[in-house]
Amino acid sequence: MTVNQFCIAFLIVFFTIGCSQEKQSSEEVNEALEVLVGTYTDKGSKGIYGLKFNPATGSISDGTLLVESSNPSYLAMSQNRLFVYAVNEDEEGGVSSFKWNAEHTELQPISQLPTKGIHPCYIDLNMSGDIMAVANYSSGSVTAFNLRQDGSIETRPQVIQHSGSGPNKERQERPHAHCSIFNTERWLYVVDLGIDQIIAYPVGEGALGDPHVALQLEPGDGPRHLIFHPIEQMAFVINELSNTVVSLKVDSINGQLNLIDRVSTLPDNFTETSYCADIHISNDGKFIYASNRGHESIAIISVSQQGNLNWIATESVRGEWPRNFTLTPDGNYLLVANQFTSNIVVFEVDKESGLLNYSGNQTEISSPVFLSF
């Protein structure tokens, strides 16, 4: 083989490999992501739905029913992604577990148990995947279940009742646990809207220890959800009744949460009624997103390295009552579930400014109240 023939052969191989890799990369980018949708089932929905989301184009498919379930308003997935857990937000509260079928097109029921609390509204699993914590809103209690490796739920849960009340007589007449979220293997935090407290539970071997108040919020705040910074030892709580977000320093040794900053989620000139709902943070920890029900928007808030907060803007959700939303794994898009208008709307995320831009893509599912990839 001459030198010229060798060079030509090398170039053919090089461009063939390059084109093959480019094609493979393009296919990977365009691979659809599964979105789980939790719903209220009193107006036409039948349970848990699945959507297909294209991360390259921002397009979203129509919903497909994965399994029938009563009011699966909040979901959690095991770390191996084989099992899905759901609250059943009924007066006689329940929790259900499911596994994917072989084709990954349906969820098959494994077990269903009462939470021994009223209207469970939040569910989370610890990192080991052997404890599941449920917040029961109307009864103001937390229920901890042990989980088996086959996805089934142990039948003897630990139930802990909160006590107290707050100054808002209509919404804080008694405890209202609204979030139960693990932080590392050491702590479970339960956010209670009714008593303006975040309560820390030490996590032992398969059980919760004696609780203490990790943070006392301002009277009438009505704290709803808590999230943690992806990098720093910080947390953020969204207050439903005062329409604020608070940043906190996390003491992982004793479980305490210490106030850093506080900001409103609403524009200064807005004087009508609104209630905060969900909160999420960008992958780099620079921006907080918070949903406003009434103002019908997502608030965009910047976060400094020290945890200081700055309200930037709000973006209309193109619907009513944005109860829950989620960011795509790559952080390029934000999807909002509008409960009252039964639409799920897709926004592009500007990672430099944090601002949202309506993509023009949306789909309809009856009473969507939870989204997760």
LINMOHU-V692909 format. One record per backbone hydrogen bond with DSSP energy under -0.5 kcal/mol. CO is the residue of the C=O (numbers start at 1). NH is the residue of the N-H. Records with the same first field share a line. If there is no record, write none. Layout:
CO = NH ; NH
//
This chain:
2 = 6
3 = 7
4 = 8
5 = 9
6 = 10
7 = 11
8 = 12
9 = 13
10 = 14
11 = 15
12 = 16
13 = 17
14 = 18
15 = 19
16 = 20
17 = 21
18 = 22
19 = 23
20 = 24
21 = 25
22 = 26
23 = 27
24 = 28
25 = 29
26 = 30
28 = 31
31 = 55
33 = 53
35 = 51
36 = 372
37 = 49
38 = 369 ; 370
46 = 69
48 = 66 ; 67
49 = 37
50 = 64
51 = 35 ; 53
52 = 61
53 = 33 ; 55
54 = 58
59 = 54
64 = 50
66 = 107
67 = 48
69 = 71
71 = 73 ; 89
72 = 39
74 = 87
76 = 85
78 = 81
82 = 100
83 = 78
84 = 98
85 = 76
86 = 96
87 = 89
88 = 90 ; 94
90 = 119
91 = 93
93 = 115 ; 116
94 = 88
95 = 113
96 = 86
97 = 110 ; 111
98 = 84
99 = 108
101 = 104
106 = 101
108 = 99
111 = 97
113 = 95
117 = 93
118 = 138 ; 139
119 = 137
122 = 135
124 = 133
126 = 129
130 = 147
131 = 126
132 = 145
133 = 124
134 = 136 ; 143
135 = 121 ; 122 ; 137
136 = 140 ; 141 ; 177
137 = 140
140 = 162
141 = 136
142 = 160
143 = 134 ; 145
144 = 158
145 = 132
146 = 154
148 = 151
152 = 148
155 = 157
157 = 159
158 = 144
160 = 142
167 = 169
168 = 172
172 = 166
176 = 193
179 = 191
181 = 189
183 = 186 ; 187
186 = 203
187 = 183
188 = 201
189 = 181 ; 191
190 = 192 ; 199
191 = 178 ; 179 ; 193
192 = 196 ; 197
196 = 217
197 = 192 ; 199
198 = 214 ; 215
199 = 190
200 = 212
201 = 188
202 = 204 ; 209
204 = 206
207 = 204
210 = 202
212 = 200 ; 214
214 = 257
215 = 198 ; 217
218 = 221
221 = 241 ; 242
222 = 240 ; 241
225 = 238
227 = 236
232 = 234
233 = 250
234 = 229
235 = 248
236 = 227
237 = 246
238 = 224 ; 225 ; 240
239 = 243 ; 244
240 = 276
243 = 265
244 = 239
245 = 263
246 = 237
247 = 260 ; 261
248 = 235
249 = 251 ; 258
250 = 252
251 = 255
256 = 251
258 = 249
261 = 247
263 = 245
267 = 270
269 = 271
275 = 293
278 = 291
280 = 289
282 = 285
286 = 303
287 = 282
288 = 301
289 = 280
290 = 299
291 = 277 ; 293
292 = 294 ; 296 ; 297
293 = 275
296 = 317
297 = 292 ; 299
298 = 315
299 = 290 ; 301
300 = 312 ; 313
301 = 288
302 = 310
304 = 307
308 = 304
310 = 302
313 = 300
315 = 298
320 = 340 ; 341
321 = 323 ; 339
324 = 337
326 = 335
328 = 331
332 = 349
333 = 328
334 = 347
335 = 326
336 = 338 ; 345
337 = 323 ; 324 ; 339
338 = 342 ; 343
342 = 365
343 = 338 ; 345
344 = 363
345 = 336
346 = 359
347 = 334
348 = 350 ; 357
349 = 351
350 = 354
355 = 350
357 = 348
361 = 346
363 = 344
364 = 63
365 = 368
367 = 40
370 = 38
372 = 36
//
